[in-house]
Amino acid sequence: MNVKALKRQLGFTLIELMVVIMIVAILAAIAIPSYRQFVVRNAESQAQASMQQLDIELNRWRASALTYKGFIPKKQASDGTFSYAYDETDNQTIYVPRGSDSTNFYYMITLVDGSTGNTLAPAGTGYSTAGSSWRILAEPSTSLENSSAQIFLLSSTGVRCKSKDRTITAASTNCGTGQGDW
């Protein structure tokens, strides 16, 4: 009789196993979307912080150069050292988070001259209206785009908005339909 009792206690029944699987499935159904929302909010916060840092750097540059023309942002390497460069050769693109590139970024920030839409990086000399204003546009990567990530726009003229409208570009003066402040 002891052998029969011992045999019964060696395993789980199919019902017990199914209950455990259902509990794990319910927890996963709740946890995965919450985690995804956390990742999106974190990426948005990093993009906003980078845009605000660029705003500060741009205003420091203008205080000494009297124009935004010639500005090159700080770039931090993985070892913590700083250099000055854009992330792409177009002299407009910065990837967020720091250290990411065109294959693994969360947000792509585009920094352009507010009047011409061209780069602020040094090119040519002489006085022109170029460099008197700027616009920064932050667009989510395709991995975040499908999960309700926002587009952010910041400018030297006081525009500071966010939107889910995917038609916004660096040349836009507002965030289009459904815009909100951030």
C-alpha positions as CSV (number, residue, x, y, z in Angstrom):
1,M,0.0,0.0,0.0
2,N,2.8,2.4,0.6
3,V,4.1,1.8,-2.9
4,K,0.7,2.9,-4.4
5,A,0.6,6.0,-2.3
6,L,4.2,6.9,-3.3
7,K,3.4,6.4,-7.0
8,R,0.5,8.9,-6.8
9,Q,2.7,11.6,-5.4
10,L,5.4,11.5,-8.0
11,G,4.0,13.8,-10.6
12,F,1.5,16.5,-11.5
13,T,-1.9,15.8,-13.0
14,L,-2.8,17.3,-16.3
15,I,-5.3,19.6,-14.7
16,E,-2.7,21.0,-12.3
17,L,-0.3,21.6,-15.2
18,M,-3.0,23.4,-17.2
19,V,-3.9,25.6,-14.3
20,V,-0.3,26.7,-13.9
21,I,0.0,27.4,-17.6
22,M,-3.2,29.5,-17.6
23,I,-1.9,31.5,-14.6
24,V,1.4,32.1,-16.4
25,A,-0.4,33.1,-19.6
26,I,-2.6,35.6,-17.7
27,L,0.4,37.2,-16.0
28,A,2.2,37.4,-19.4
29,A,-0.8,39.0,-21.0
30,I,-0.7,41.7,-18.4
31,A,3.1,42.1,-18.1
32,I,4.2,42.3,-21.7
33,P,2.0,45.3,-22.8
34,S,3.0,47.1,-19.6
35,Y,6.7,46.5,-20.3
36,R,6.2,47.7,-23.9
37,Q,4.6,50.9,-22.6
38,F,7.5,51.4,-20.2
39,V,10.0,51.0,-23.0
40,V,8.2,53.6,-25.2
41,R,7.9,56.1,-22.3
42,N,11.6,55.7,-21.5
43,A,12.6,56.2,-25.1
44,E,10.4,59.3,-25.3
45,S,12.0,60.7,-22.1
46,Q,15.5,60.1,-23.5
47,A,14.6,61.9,-26.7
48,Q,13.1,64.9,-24.9
49,A,16.2,65.1,-22.6
50,S,18.5,65.0,-25.6
51,M,16.4,67.7,-27.3
52,Q,16.6,69.9,-24.2
53,Q,20.3,69.3,-24.0
54,L,20.7,70.4,-27.6
55,D,18.6,73.5,-26.9
56,I,21.0,74.4,-24.1
57,E,24.1,73.8,-26.2
58,L,22.6,75.8,-29.1
59,N,22.0,78.8,-26.9
60,R,25.5,78.6,-25.5
61,W,26.8,78.5,-29.0
62,R,24.7,81.5,-30.1
63,A,25.9,83.5,-27.0
64,S,29.5,83.3,-28.2
65,A,29.1,83.1,-32.0
66,L,26.0,85.4,-32.4
67,T,24.5,82.8,-34.7
68,Y,23.5,79.2,-34.6
69,K,25.5,78.5,-37.8
70,G,28.5,76.4,-37.2
71,F,27.0,74.4,-34.3
72,I,28.2,70.9,-33.8
73,P,26.7,68.9,-30.9
74,K,28.6,67.0,-28.2
75,K,28.9,63.3,-28.9
76,Q,29.6,60.9,-26.0
77,A,31.5,57.7,-26.6
78,S,30.9,54.4,-24.7
79,D,33.9,55.1,-22.5
80,G,32.5,58.4,-21.4
81,T,34.7,60.7,-23.4
82,F,33.2,63.5,-25.5
83,S,33.8,64.7,-29.0
84,Y,31.9,67.0,-31.3
85,A,30.1,65.4,-34.3
86,Y,26.8,64.4,-35.7
87,D,25.9,60.7,-36.0
88,E,25.6,60.8,-39.8
89,T,27.4,62.5,-42.6
90,D,24.4,64.7,-43.4
91,N,25.4,66.9,-40.4
92,Q,21.7,66.9,-39.2
93,T,21.1,63.5,-37.5
94,I,21.6,62.4,-33.9
95,Y,20.5,59.0,-32.6
96,V,19.0,58.4,-29.2
97,P,20.1,56.7,-27.0
98,R,23.7,57.9,-27.1
99,G,26.0,55.4,-28.7
100,S,23.3,54.0,-31.0
101,D,23.5,54.1,-34.8
102,S,21.1,53.8,-37.8
103,T,20.5,50.1,-37.0
104,N,19.6,50.2,-33.3
105,F,18.2,53.6,-32.3
106,Y,15.0,54.4,-30.5
107,Y,14.7,58.0,-31.7
108,M,16.3,59.8,-34.6
109,I,16.8,63.5,-34.0
110,T,17.1,65.9,-36.9
111,L,18.6,69.4,-36.2
112,V,18.2,71.9,-39.0
113,D,18.4,75.6,-39.6
114,G,15.0,77.1,-39.0
115,S,15.0,79.4,-42.1
116,T,16.6,77.2,-44.7
117,G,16.1,73.6,-43.5
118,N,19.8,72.9,-44.1
119,T,22.5,71.9,-41.7
120,L,23.8,74.2,-39.0
121,A,27.3,72.7,-39.4
122,P,30.1,75.0,-40.6
123,A,30.0,75.7,-44.3
124,G,31.0,78.9,-46.0
125,T,31.4,82.3,-44.4
126,G,29.7,85.6,-44.6
127,Y,26.5,87.0,-43.2
128,S,23.1,85.6,-44.2
129,T,19.8,84.9,-42.5
130,A,20.9,81.3,-42.2
131,G,21.7,80.4,-38.6
132,S,19.2,82.8,-37.0
133,S,16.9,80.0,-35.9
134,W,16.7,76.2,-35.6
135,R,14.3,73.3,-35.4
136,I,14.7,69.9,-33.8
137,L,12.5,66.9,-34.8
138,A,12.6,63.6,-33.0
139,E,11.1,60.6,-34.8
140,P,10.7,57.1,-33.3
141,S,12.3,54.1,-34.9
142,T,10.1,51.6,-36.7
143,S,10.2,49.3,-33.7
144,L,8.6,52.1,-31.6
145,E,6.4,53.6,-34.3
146,N,3.8,50.9,-34.1
147,S,3.5,51.2,-30.4
148,S,2.0,54.7,-30.1
149,A,5.3,56.5,-29.7
150,Q,5.1,60.3,-30.3
151,I,7.0,62.6,-32.6
152,F,8.5,65.7,-30.9
153,L,9.2,69.1,-32.3
154,L,11.2,71.8,-30.6
155,S,12.3,75.2,-32.2
156,S,14.1,78.3,-31.3
157,T,10.9,80.3,-31.9
158,G,9.1,78.6,-29.0
159,V,7.4,75.6,-30.7
160,R,7.4,72.7,-28.3
161,C,4.9,70.0,-29.2
162,K,4.3,66.3,-29.6
163,S,2.0,64.4,-31.9
164,K,1.3,60.9,-33.4
165,D,0.9,62.6,-36.9
166,R,3.6,60.8,-39.0
167,T,3.5,63.6,-41.7
168,I,5.5,66.0,-39.5
169,T,8.9,66.9,-40.8
170,A,11.8,69.1,-39.7
171,A,10.4,71.8,-41.9
172,S,7.0,71.8,-40.0
173,T,6.1,74.8,-37.9
174,N,3.7,72.8,-35.7
175,C,2.8,69.2,-34.8
176,G,-0.3,69.0,-37.0
177,T,-3.4,67.2,-36.0
178,G,-3.6,65.9,-32.5
179,Q,-0.7,67.9,-31.2
180,G,0.0,68.4,-27.5
181,D,2.5,70.2,-25.4
182,W,5.4,68.4,-23.6
